[in-house]
Amino acid sequence: MPKHMRSLLSLAGCAALLLTGAAFAATAPSQPARAFTEDHDLSQTSADVKGWAADTKGGQGGRIIRVTTLEATGPGSFAEAIAADGPRIIVFEVGGVIDLKGATLRIAKPYVTIAGQTAPNPGITFVRGEFGIATHDVILQHVAIRPGANDKAPRSGGLDGLSTRSAYNVIIDHCSFSWATDENLSASGPRFEGATPDEWRKGTSNRVTLSHNIIAEGLANSVHEKGEHSKGTLIHDNAEKILIYGNLYNSNEERSPLIKGGAHVAIVNNLIHNPGGKAVHYNLIAHEWGEVAPQTGIITLIGNVYRAGSDTRPGVPLFALGGSGDVSLYLKDNIAADENGNKLPQTGRYTASGAKILTAKTPYLPADIRIVPAAKLENAIYVSAGMRPWARDPIDFKIISDVAEGRGKIIDSEAESSGYPKYKPASAPFVDADWNLDDMSPKAGWASLRGTK
């Protein structure tokens, strides 16, 4: 690595280096990956790798809708903006906390870009509620979603951070998810919508990219009706063309991520720290499929790093097979290690069925993928993942520091971590001329956001 790169790779000195994933060198899947680009210009789009969702335009070319209040509903609210019709780019003239008070925000109308990067510091954090996406052509960037238990009674019902349902052409990029009482971030839908497997795949979530997010501290023994439910990401049965790229998973008991029966998923350049019982796993659950013939799942795992933590059970592998269905697995350049750096298994199983791990000869990858070698991944992730890499909030800073220093734990309440934020509200006008409206990148470059207020 060049000397000038080494000098930048510290949490204090390079908070802007990878905020757009610029260090993930552009390579075709068949080409050798380079660790970093030599060009440190950060003025590229935030969603630098779109995966199979590459056709997604979001609200490009649509009208600008300004969010002018931190109230959950009413004039100028975010809820009003997502309910509007037609192509639209949602920008923020306020910064602070939006308390959803237990509500679910449904994005049900297509062609929308939600540009959290436009908010003044401290950015936009949603608490005490969840997001659902049930449409197509949605881009969500640079916000935090932190549901928490919301003082509800134990086992009274959990909330996702964000889940897509039968959605397609969706990009969730550079966001932060923590303290969900169901999954933090997922892609789902009906299992068998239609008469054939091809129709099933079109009927559930497909062409979804989850990139450069922090997915952390799902609450364990909290309000979910099943009891323990600290979960990272669930990719539901038969979902396809799902890219999970450049994310940081920390202190989730399971599902970092869980891929269910027949799904087709690429998992590239993610850092997984301190899972409890399972890291990445695949499970086709027989009683959910009934008499329907199992479909073989397809999973590619390239360039990921898994580090066990204080809550990780001994011997937990990077990938584990459960349930009753076969999975075609492509593995390349992944690191799995315990707290002392000793190697952990790459694969394992938690089923006595006849389900098999089939070795795939070729990777399942989108055309635009960019890959960093696993040995260089940690430094990249620390300065790229999350809602505001140029000005981290205390919650994300704590989470990243926990991973870097090998600490942190699986928690039952948001109060055991940082607690709900109480940021002072901020306001600043959105100036159209300062932004490239086609991709919502700042004209002055991403590094320029470090000085925003």
Kinemage of the C-alpha trace (Angstrom):
@kinemage 1
@onewidth
@group {chain A} dominant
@subgroup {mainchain}
@vectorlist {calphas} color= white
{ca met a 1} P 0.000 0.000 0.000
{ca pro a 2} L 1.356 3.449 -0.831
{ca lys a 3} L 2.722 5.521 2.065
{ca his a 4} L 0.172 8.291 1.584
{ca met a 5} L -2.654 5.747 1.946
{ca arg a 6} L -1.257 4.301 5.164
{ca ser a 7} L -1.106 7.740 6.677
{ca leu a 8} L -4.798 8.222 6.002
{ca leu a 9} L -6.070 4.981 7.473
{ca ser a 10} L -7.044 6.103 10.962
{ca leu a 11} L -10.451 6.906 12.337
{ca ala a 12} L -9.427 10.435 13.150
{ca gly a 13} L -7.656 11.243 9.923
{ca cys a 14} L -9.786 9.811 7.121
{ca ala a 15} L -13.457 10.163 7.973
{ca ala a 16} L -14.131 11.323 4.450
{ca leu a 17} L -11.915 8.902 2.537
{ca leu a 18} L -14.553 6.299 1.785
{ca leu a 19} L -17.856 7.954 2.482
{ca thr a 20} L -18.967 7.056 -1.013
{ca gly a 21} L -17.185 3.729 -1.242
{ca ala a 22} L -14.516 5.362 -3.399
{ca ala a 23} L -11.898 2.938 -2.154
{ca phe a 24} L -13.667 -0.087 -3.560
{ca ala a 25} L -11.639 -0.363 -6.745
{ca ala a 26} L -13.639 -0.779 -9.947
{ca thr a 27} L -13.067 -4.271 -11.263
{ca ala a 28} L -15.091 -6.726 -13.236
{ca pro a 29} L -15.724 -9.958 -11.303
{ca ser a 30} L -13.180 -11.830 -13.412
{ca gln a 31} L -10.417 -9.269 -12.893
{ca pro a 32} L -8.051 -9.087 -9.908
{ca ala a 33} L -9.336 -6.628 -7.303
{ca arg a 34} L -7.220 -3.662 -6.235
{ca ala a 35} L -7.400 -2.464 -2.643
{ca phe a 36} L -7.846 1.266 -3.242
{ca thr a 37} L -8.190 3.694 -6.097
{ca glu a 38} L -5.412 6.205 -6.495
{ca asp a 39} L -7.986 8.949 -7.032
{ca his a 40} L -9.071 10.355 -3.663
{ca asp a 41} L -11.653 12.704 -5.125
{ca leu a 42} L -14.867 12.054 -3.183
{ca ser a 43} L -17.196 13.815 -5.591
{ca gln a 44} L -18.873 10.713 -6.921
{ca thr a 45} L -22.392 9.544 -6.207
{ca ser a 46} L -23.096 8.024 -2.848
{ca ala a 47} L -24.568 4.829 -4.305
{ca asp a 48} L -21.382 3.995 -6.218
{ca val a 49} L -22.313 0.321 -6.618
{ca lys a 50} L -25.952 -0.196 -7.506
{ca gly a 51} L -25.864 -3.915 -8.214
{ca trp a 52} L -28.849 -5.424 -9.958
{ca ala a 53} L -30.784 -2.276 -9.026
{ca ala a 54} L -28.701 -0.310 -11.554
{ca asp a 55} L -31.797 0.769 -13.494
{ca thr a 56} L -33.117 2.558 -10.427
{ca lys a 57} L -33.461 6.292 -11.005
{ca gly a 58} L -35.309 7.073 -7.815
{ca gly a 59} L -36.799 10.523 -8.126
{ca gln a 60} L -34.321 11.744 -10.733
{ca gly a 61} L -35.844 14.523 -12.826
{ca gly a 62} L -38.757 14.956 -10.446
{ca arg a 63} L -39.755 17.864 -8.258
{ca ile a 64} L -37.914 18.851 -5.096
{ca ile a 65} L -39.896 18.367 -1.898
{ca arg a 66} L -38.435 20.051 1.173
{ca val a 67} L -38.858 18.611 4.662
{ca thr a 68} L -39.113 21.623 6.942
{ca thr a 69} L -40.218 20.127 10.264
{ca leu a 70} L -39.144 17.355 12.609
{ca glu a 71} L -42.765 16.590 13.429
{ca ala a 72} L -43.764 13.054 12.444
{ca thr a 73} L -46.781 14.192 10.425
{ca gly a 74} L -48.372 17.337 9.036
{ca pro a 75} L -47.305 20.100 6.661
{ca gly a 76} L -43.629 20.016 5.750
{ca ser a 77} L -43.124 16.593 7.343
{ca phe a 78} L -41.271 13.629 5.933
{ca ala a 79} L -44.465 11.575 6.069
{ca glu a 80} L -46.185 14.125 3.847
{ca ala a 81} L -43.272 14.017 1.396
{ca ile a 82} L -43.251 10.251 0.923
{ca ala a 83} L -47.043 10.259 0.424
{ca ala a 84} L -46.785 12.667 -2.529
{ca asp a 85} L -47.346 11.452 -6.084
{ca gly a 86} L -44.935 11.344 -8.983
{ca pro a 87} L -41.134 11.462 -9.249
{ca arg a 88} L -39.707 13.432 -6.349
{ca ile a 89} L -36.460 14.163 -4.562
{ca ile a 90} L -36.947 14.604 -0.838
{ca val a 91} L -34.435 16.970 0.771
{ca phe a 92} L -34.135 18.220 4.323
{ca glu a 93} L -33.971 21.777 5.601
{ca val a 94} L -33.951 20.481 9.176
{ca gly a 95} L -31.699 18.182 11.151
{ca gly a 96} L -32.385 16.290 14.348
{ca val a 97} L -34.670 13.528 15.613
{ca ile a 98} L -38.036 12.534 14.141
{ca asp a 99} L -40.000 10.585 16.757
{ca leu a 100} L -42.412 8.227 14.985
{ca lys a 101} L -44.128 7.300 18.268
{ca gly a 102} L -44.558 3.666 17.275
{ca ala a 103} L -45.759 4.317 13.724
{ca thr a 104} L -44.702 2.600 10.516
{ca leu a 105} L -43.738 4.805 7.591
{ca arg a 106} L -44.802 3.111 4.341
{ca ile a 107} L -43.149 4.142 1.097
{ca ala a 108} L -45.825 2.967 -1.301
{ca lys a 109} L -45.449 5.353 -4.248
{ca pro a 110} L -42.541 4.875 -6.680
{ca tyr a 111} L -39.843 7.110 -8.123
{ca val a 112} L -38.480 8.721 -4.998
{ca thr a 113} L -35.007 9.670 -3.793
{ca ile a 114} L -34.652 10.401 -0.082
{ca ala a 115} L -31.463 12.435 0.283
{ca gly a 116} L -30.535 12.531 3.964
{ca gln a 117} L -27.164 13.984 2.988
{ca thr a 118} L -28.891 17.337 2.436
{ca ala a 119} L -29.834 17.709 6.119
{ca pro a 120} L -27.755 20.021 8.323
{ca asn a 121} L -25.853 18.310 11.124
{ca pro a 122} L -26.750 16.197 13.049
{ca gly a 123} L -28.613 14.752 10.068
{ca ile a 124} L -31.912 12.889 10.317
{ca thr a 125} L -32.525 10.150 12.879
{ca phe a 126} L -35.868 8.357 13.086
{ca val a 127} L -36.706 6.763 16.444
{ca arg a 128} L -39.541 4.681 17.930
{ca gly a 129} L -40.877 3.455 14.590
{ca glu a 130} L -40.106 1.496 11.446
{ca phe a 131} L -39.935 1.845 7.652
{ca gly a 132} L -41.567 -0.297 4.997
{ca ile a 133} L -40.988 -0.106 1.235
{ca ala a 134} L -43.686 -1.674 -0.940
{ca thr a 135} L -43.035 -0.162 -4.348
{ca his a 136} L -40.257 0.273 -6.901
{ca asp a 137} L -37.550 2.759 -7.856
{ca val a 138} L -36.647 3.989 -4.394
{ca ile a 139} L -33.282 5.336 -3.256
{ca leu a 140} L -32.833 5.965 0.474
{ca gln a 141} L -29.548 7.504 1.636
{ca his a 142} L -27.872 8.951 4.708
{ca val a 143} L -30.476 8.603 7.465
{ca ala a 144} L -30.549 6.644 10.727
{ca ile a 145} L -33.444 4.417 11.805
{ca arg a 146} L -33.342 3.396 15.475
{ca pro a 147} L -36.679 1.891 16.643
{ca gly a 148} L -35.846 0.759 20.184
{ca ala a 149} L -38.296 -0.818 22.596
{ca asn a 150} L -40.303 2.409 22.956
{ca asp a 151} L -41.185 1.528 26.569
{ca lys a 152} L -43.481 -1.268 25.375
{ca ala a 153} L -44.286 -4.315 27.466
{ca pro a 154} L -42.188 -7.455 26.926
{ca arg a 155} L -43.379 -9.591 23.995
{ca ser a 156} L -45.928 -7.003 22.925
{ca gly a 157} L -44.712 -6.961 19.297
{ca gly a 158} L -41.521 -6.071 17.480
{ca leu a 159} L -40.564 -3.512 14.839
{ca asp a 160} L -38.184 -3.796 11.925
{ca gly a 161} L -35.799 -0.998 11.167
{ca leu a 162} L -36.596 -1.198 7.466
{ca ser a 163} L -38.075 -3.989 5.383
{ca thr a 164} L -38.930 -4.127 1.709
{ca arg a 165} L -42.016 -6.096 0.748
{ca ser a 166} L -42.442 -7.175 -2.866
{ca ala a 167} L -40.300 -4.172 -3.783
{ca tyr a 168} L -37.860 -3.924 -6.674
{ca asn a 169} L -35.243 -1.533 -8.008
{ca val a 170} L -34.471 -0.343 -4.477
{ca ile a 171} L -31.183 0.987 -3.095
{ca ile a 172} L -30.653 1.454 0.650
{ca asp a 173} L -27.275 3.155 0.883
{ca his a 174} L -25.175 4.730 3.641
{ca cys a 175} L -27.804 4.455 6.355
{ca ser a 176} L -27.581 3.365 9.995
{ca phe a 177} L -29.877 0.804 11.588
{ca ser a 178} L -29.812 -0.139 15.245
{ca trp a 179} L -32.046 -1.319 18.092
{ca ala a 180} L -34.734 -2.932 15.964
{ca thr a 181} L -36.917 -5.390 17.843
{ca asp a 182} L -37.381 -7.494 14.702
{ca glu a 183} L -34.779 -7.385 11.891
{ca asn a 184} L -32.715 -4.234 11.494
{ca leu a 185} L -32.768 -4.290 7.668
{ca ser a 186} L -34.480 -6.868 5.443
{ca ala a 187} L -35.911 -7.744 2.036
{ca ser a 188} L -39.080 -9.812 2.040
{ca gly a 189} L -42.452 -10.562 0.491
{ca pro a 190} L -44.778 -13.503 -0.146
{ca arg a 191} L -43.060 -16.835 -0.590
{ca phe a 192} L -45.072 -18.241 -3.509
{ca glu a 193} L -46.722 -15.377 -5.409
{ca gly a 194} L -47.522 -16.967 -8.774
{ca ala a 195} L -47.476 -20.427 -10.323
{ca thr a 196} L -43.770 -20.954 -11.078
{ca pro a 197} L -40.431 -20.230 -9.384
{ca asp a 198} L -39.793 -17.414 -11.884
{ca glu a 199} L -43.106 -15.845 -10.920
{ca trp a 200} L -42.329 -16.315 -7.227
{ca arg a 201} L -39.124 -14.326 -7.675
{ca lys a 202} L -40.939 -11.490 -9.391
{ca gly a 203} L -43.618 -11.512 -6.682
{ca thr a 204} L -41.266 -10.936 -3.778
{ca ser a 205} L -38.451 -8.418 -3.323
{ca asn a 206} L -35.929 -8.440 -6.146
{ca arg a 207} L -33.181 -6.182 -7.524
{ca val a 208} L -32.442 -4.710 -4.081
{ca thr a 209} L -29.066 -3.310 -3.017
{ca leu a 210} L -28.111 -2.835 0.643
{ca ser a 211} L -24.818 -0.945 0.609
{ca his a 212} L -22.502 0.825 3.059
{ca asn a 213} L -24.933 0.584 5.979
{ca ile a 214} L -24.352 0.015 9.694
{ca ile a 215} L -26.621 -2.798 10.937
{ca ala a 216} L -26.071 -3.188 14.636
{ca glu a 217} L -27.313 -4.008 18.111
{ca gly a 218} L -30.652 -5.625 17.350
{ca leu a 219} L -32.418 -5.919 20.707
{ca ala a 220} L -32.396 -9.464 22.091
{ca asn a 221} L -34.784 -10.046 25.000
{ca ser a 222} L -37.062 -7.104 24.406
{ca val a 223} L -40.587 -6.780 22.973
{ca his a 224} L -40.678 -9.344 20.165
{ca glu a 225} L -43.469 -11.836 20.698
{ca lys a 226} L -41.094 -14.792 20.180
{ca gly a 227} L -38.709 -13.622 22.872
{ca glu a 228} L -35.035 -13.305 21.897
{ca his a 229} L -34.862 -11.458 18.575
{ca ser a 230} L -31.570 -9.692 18.006
{ca lys a 231} L -31.423 -10.014 14.221
{ca gly a 232} L -29.432 -8.261 11.531
{ca thr a 233} L -30.828 -8.920 8.048
{ca leu a 234} L -33.379 -11.411 6.680
{ca ile a 235} L -33.561 -12.101 2.947
{ca his a 236} L -36.859 -13.881 2.473
{ca asp a 237} L -37.587 -17.022 0.466
{ca asn a 238} L -37.113 -16.759 -3.312
{ca ala a 239} L -35.909 -13.153 -3.295
{ca glu a 240} L -33.377 -12.690 -6.067
{ca lys a 241} L -30.737 -10.272 -7.332
{ca ile a 242} L -30.067 -9.064 -3.807
{ca leu a 243} L -26.683 -7.405 -3.230
{ca ile a 244} L -25.410 -6.976 0.335
{ca tyr a 245} L -22.300 -4.856 -0.055
{ca gly a 246} L -19.875 -2.955 2.154
{ca asn a 247} L -21.993 -3.105 5.318
{ca leu a 248} L -20.916 -3.278 8.954
{ca tyr a 249} L -22.794 -5.824 11.089
{ca asn a 250} L -22.180 -5.613 14.824
{ca ser a 251} L -23.602 -7.436 17.841
{ca asn a 252} L -26.638 -9.152 16.358
{ca glu a 253} L -27.419 -12.608 17.767
{ca glu a 254} L -28.165 -14.014 14.298
{ca arg a 255} L -28.885 -13.096 10.670
{ca ser a 256} L -25.816 -11.229 9.547
{ca pro a 257} L -27.487 -12.065 7.202
{ca leu a 258} L -29.941 -15.017 7.057
{ca ile a 259} L -30.826 -16.116 3.523
{ca lys a 260} L -34.028 -18.159 3.329
{ca gly a 261} L -35.076 -20.893 0.939
{ca gly a 262} L -34.395 -20.467 -2.770
{ca ala a 263} L -33.092 -16.902 -2.516
{ca his a 264} L -30.276 -15.635 -4.765
{ca val a 265} L -27.879 -13.285 -2.986
{ca ala a 266} L -24.378 -11.801 -3.337
{ca ile a 267} L -22.650 -10.906 -0.052
{ca val a 268} L -19.517 -8.884 -0.776
{ca asn a 269} L -17.086 -6.895 1.373
{ca asn a 270} L -19.052 -6.871 4.617
{ca leu a 271} L -17.556 -6.790 8.118
{ca ile a 272} L -19.378 -8.967 10.641
{ca his a 273} L -18.433 -8.581 14.297
{ca asn a 274} L -19.675 -10.284 17.468
{ca pro a 275} L -22.589 -12.377 16.229
{ca gly a 276} L -23.994 -14.620 18.917
{ca gly a 277} L -24.930 -18.017 17.530
{ca lys a 278} L -24.744 -17.483 13.773
{ca ala a 279} L -23.057 -15.144 11.313
{ca val a 280} L -24.168 -15.742 7.695
{ca his a 281} L -26.642 -18.608 7.369
{ca tyr a 282} L -29.042 -20.234 4.899
{ca asn a 283} L -32.261 -22.018 5.840
{ca leu a 284} L -35.112 -23.434 3.781
{ca ile a 285} L -37.663 -24.296 6.462
{ca ala a 286} L -39.565 -27.423 5.436
{ca his a 287} L -42.812 -26.741 7.266
{ca glu a 288} L -43.041 -23.300 5.630
{ca trp a 289} L -42.660 -24.816 2.149
{ca gly a 290} L -45.075 -27.692 2.790
{ca glu a 291} L -45.384 -29.875 -0.311
{ca val a 292} L -43.728 -27.326 -2.607
{ca ala a 293} L -40.517 -28.706 -4.086
{ca pro a 294} L -37.451 -27.000 -2.565
{ca gln a 295} L -35.495 -24.563 -4.697
{ca thr a 296} L -31.717 -24.447 -4.470
{ca gly a 297} L -30.471 -21.235 -2.926
{ca ile a 298} L -27.617 -19.345 -4.558
{ca ile a 299} L -25.135 -17.437 -2.377
{ca thr a 300} L -21.826 -15.794 -3.225
{ca leu a 301} L -19.523 -14.752 -0.368
{ca ile a 302} L -16.485 -12.739 -1.475
{ca gly a 303} L -14.099 -10.525 0.466
{ca asn a 304} L -15.952 -10.551 3.778
{ca val a 305} L -14.432 -10.398 7.249
{ca tyr a 306} L -16.033 -12.127 10.238
{ca arg a 307} L -14.582 -11.541 13.691
{ca ala a 308} L -15.999 -13.275 16.727
{ca gly a 309} L -16.656 -11.194 19.832
{ca ser a 310} L -17.446 -11.639 23.496
{ca asp a 311} L -20.963 -12.944 22.756
{ca thr a 312} L -19.983 -15.334 19.958
{ca arg a 313} L -20.272 -19.015 20.803
{ca pro a 314} L -17.104 -21.067 20.280
{ca gly a 315} L -16.571 -22.391 16.763
{ca val a 316} L -19.283 -20.393 14.997
{ca pro a 317} L -18.414 -20.515 11.265
{ca leu a 318} L -18.636 -17.731 8.716
{ca phe a 319} L -21.416 -19.596 6.900
{ca ala a 320} L -23.817 -22.182 8.315
{ca leu a 321} L -26.433 -24.336 6.590
{ca gly a 322} L -29.693 -25.108 8.339
{ca gly a 323} L -33.051 -26.475 7.281
{ca ser a 324} L -33.959 -28.826 4.464
{ca gly a 325} L -32.792 -27.296 1.188
{ca asp a 326} L -29.552 -27.340 -0.745
{ca val a 327} L -27.540 -24.185 -1.346
{ca ser a 328} L -25.056 -23.435 -4.114
{ca leu a 329} L -22.217 -21.550 -2.398
{ca tyr a 330} L -19.321 -19.641 -3.941
{ca leu a 331} L -16.608 -18.714 -1.428
{ca lys a 332} L -13.552 -16.591 -2.154
{ca asp a 333} L -11.172 -14.477 -0.035
{ca asn a 334} L -13.112 -14.414 3.231
{ca ile a 335} L -11.565 -14.112 6.693
{ca ala a 336} L -13.083 -15.781 9.767
{ca ala a 337} L -11.290 -15.370 13.090
{ca asp a 338} L -11.894 -15.562 16.822
{ca glu a 339} L -11.099 -12.774 19.294
{ca asn a 340} L -7.422 -13.723 19.265
{ca gly a 341} L -7.090 -13.874 15.504
{ca asn a 342} L -7.194 -17.668 15.284
{ca lys a 343} L -8.962 -19.080 12.251
{ca leu a 344} L -12.595 -20.116 12.532
{ca pro a 345} L -14.356 -22.474 10.083
{ca gln a 346} L -15.553 -21.065 6.800
{ca thr a 347} L -18.608 -23.364 6.738
{ca gly a 348} L -20.699 -25.433 9.127
{ca arg a 349} L -24.233 -26.710 9.580
{ca tyr a 350} L -27.036 -26.714 12.127
{ca thr a 351} L -29.256 -29.362 10.572
{ca ala a 352} L -29.317 -33.162 10.529
{ca ser a 353} L -31.307 -33.195 7.268
{ca gly a 354} L -29.813 -34.256 3.975
{ca ala a 355} L -29.400 -30.631 2.851
{ca lys a 356} L -26.087 -30.065 1.089
{ca ile a 357} L -23.683 -27.212 0.450
{ca leu a 358} L -22.979 -27.410 -3.283
{ca thr a 359} L -19.746 -25.816 -4.439
{ca ala a 360} L -20.426 -23.183 -7.103
{ca lys a 361} L -17.792 -22.824 -9.813
{ca thr a 362} L -18.693 -19.271 -10.782
{ca pro a 363} L -19.826 -16.332 -8.607
{ca tyr a 364} L -23.303 -14.864 -8.653
{ca leu a 365} L -22.528 -11.163 -9.057
{ca pro a 366} L -23.926 -8.016 -10.708
{ca ala a 367} L -21.983 -6.419 -13.539
{ca asp a 368} L -20.856 -3.267 -11.687
{ca ile a 369} L -19.369 -4.907 -8.612
{ca arg a 370} L -16.255 -3.429 -7.002
{ca ile a 371} L -14.245 -5.550 -4.619
{ca val a 372} L -11.610 -4.831 -1.969
{ca pro a 373} L -9.445 -7.725 -0.704
{ca ala a 374} L -10.574 -9.006 2.682
{ca ala a 375} L -7.210 -8.181 4.242
{ca lys a 376} L -7.774 -4.484 3.487
{ca leu a 377} L -11.487 -4.390 4.311
{ca glu a 378} L -11.577 -3.278 7.950
{ca asn a 379} L -9.861 0.051 7.379
{ca ala a 380} L -12.226 0.728 4.487
{ca ile a 381} L -15.384 -0.136 6.400
{ca tyr a 382} L -14.571 2.016 9.411
{ca val a 383} L -14.564 5.160 7.330
{ca ser a 384} L -17.244 4.298 4.789
{ca ala a 385} L -20.269 2.676 6.436
{ca gly a 386} L -23.153 4.501 8.065
{ca met a 387} L -25.351 7.548 7.716
{ca arg a 388} L -22.819 10.410 7.901
{ca pro a 389} L -19.211 9.317 7.578
{ca trp a 390} L -18.156 12.960 7.282
{ca ala a 391} L -19.722 13.834 10.678
{ca arg a 392} L -20.570 10.733 12.685
{ca asp a 393} L -23.187 10.932 15.383
{ca pro a 394} L -22.157 9.572 18.811
{ca ile a 395} L -24.146 6.355 18.306
{ca asp a 396} L -22.373 5.322 15.118
{ca phe a 397} L -19.033 6.446 16.525
{ca lys a 398} L -19.550 4.144 19.516
{ca ile a 399} L -20.568 1.205 17.323
{ca ile a 400} L -17.566 1.573 15.018
{ca ser a 401} L -15.224 2.023 17.968
{ca asp a 402} L -16.627 -1.123 19.599
{ca val a 403} L -15.821 -3.120 16.476
{ca ala a 404} L -12.369 -1.613 16.020
{ca glu a 405} L -11.450 -2.321 19.635
{ca gly a 406} L -13.095 -5.744 19.866
{ca arg a 407} L -15.656 -4.834 22.471
{ca gly a 408} L -19.401 -4.228 22.514
{ca lys a 409} L -22.144 -6.722 23.313
{ca ile a 410} L -25.574 -7.958 22.347
{ca ile a 411} L -28.092 -5.857 24.258
{ca asp a 412} L -31.723 -6.050 25.382
{ca ser a 413} L -32.458 -2.312 25.457
{ca glu a 414} L -31.292 0.805 23.680
{ca ala a 415} L -30.528 2.173 27.156
{ca glu a 416} L -27.680 -0.365 27.411
{ca ser a 417} L -26.016 1.318 24.455
{ca ser a 418} L -26.239 5.033 23.768
{ca gly a 419} L -29.959 5.519 24.462
{ca tyr a 420} L -32.304 7.508 22.260
{ca pro a 421} L -30.508 10.596 20.950
{ca lys a 422} L -31.530 14.061 22.081
{ca tyr a 423} L -29.918 16.178 19.412
{ca lys a 424} L -30.500 19.886 19.238
{ca pro a 425} L -32.625 20.652 16.148
{ca ala a 426} L -30.895 22.432 13.301
{ca ser a 427} L -32.107 24.216 10.189
{ca ala a 428} L -30.544 25.369 6.944
{ca pro a 429} L -32.035 26.119 3.520
{ca phe a 430} L -31.561 23.617 0.728
{ca val a 431} L -29.827 25.363 -2.173
{ca asp a 432} L -30.488 23.562 -5.460
{ca ala a 433} L -27.397 25.050 -7.095
{ca asp a 434} L -25.101 23.345 -4.550
{ca trp a 435} L -26.144 19.837 -5.581
{ca asn a 436} L -25.974 17.590 -8.626
{ca leu a 437} L -29.653 16.793 -8.814
{ca asp a 438} L -29.177 13.728 -11.007
{ca asp a 439} L -27.465 11.801 -8.207
{ca met a 440} L -27.721 14.133 -5.175
{ca ser a 441} L -23.986 14.495 -4.701
{ca pro a 442} L -22.598 17.852 -3.520
{ca lys a 443} L -21.025 19.845 -6.333
{ca ala a 444} L -18.161 20.839 -4.068
{ca gly a 445} L -17.392 17.177 -3.362
{ca trp a 446} L -18.338 14.921 -0.485
{ca ala a 447} L -15.439 16.120 1.620
{ca ser a 448} L -17.047 19.572 1.642
{ca leu a 449} L -19.819 18.242 3.901
{ca arg a 450} L -17.395 17.870 6.791
{ca gly a 451} L -17.743 21.583 7.491
{ca thr a 452} L -21.541 21.792 7.260
{ca lys a 453} L -23.581 22.794 10.256
